[in-house]
Amino acid sequence: MFIFSLCSLILIHQVKTETEMLSTAAVRRTHPDPISTHILDTSLGVPASNVEVALFRMGRSTAGPGSGDWMKINSKMTNEDGRASAFLSWENFHPGTYKMFFNTGEYFNKSNTTSFYPFAEVVFEIRDSTAHYHIPLLLSPYSYSTYRGS
């Protein structure tokens, strides 16, 4: 009986501690959404508006890293400031491998600009699902770069 009660107390303490950690994490959130992006057209020096951006998550696979199927989570268009967010809620944000698809070819086609890349994909790993991740894209017709933003 004593061992059962002790195990129950440990389990209750563990659940309480995990709940407190989740509550603390919610307080530390610095952004309304877990993932956001911003595209700047560096060839023109302006935000890239009306660009399709899609977020994917890699599914689980027993074949090893990088071998899972990509599952589309959501798709957005960048606003006039070149920004997009609200791809998913904090409750649906979990550690894993994600990919952002940027439809750069269509963006350049709208302005009759020849470009080398029909799209850009940025693959990144989320380890801390309580933190905000900003995935900016610096874009021109013949190059692009990205970094972990804030």
Protein Blocks (a to p, Z undefined) as FASTA:
>chain_A
ZZmmmmmmmmmmmmmmmmmmmmmmmmmpcbfbfbdcddddfknopacehiacdddddddd
fkbghiaccddfbdcdddfkopaehkbcfklgccddddddddfklmmmmnopacfblbdc
dddddfblmbccdddddddfkbccddddZZ
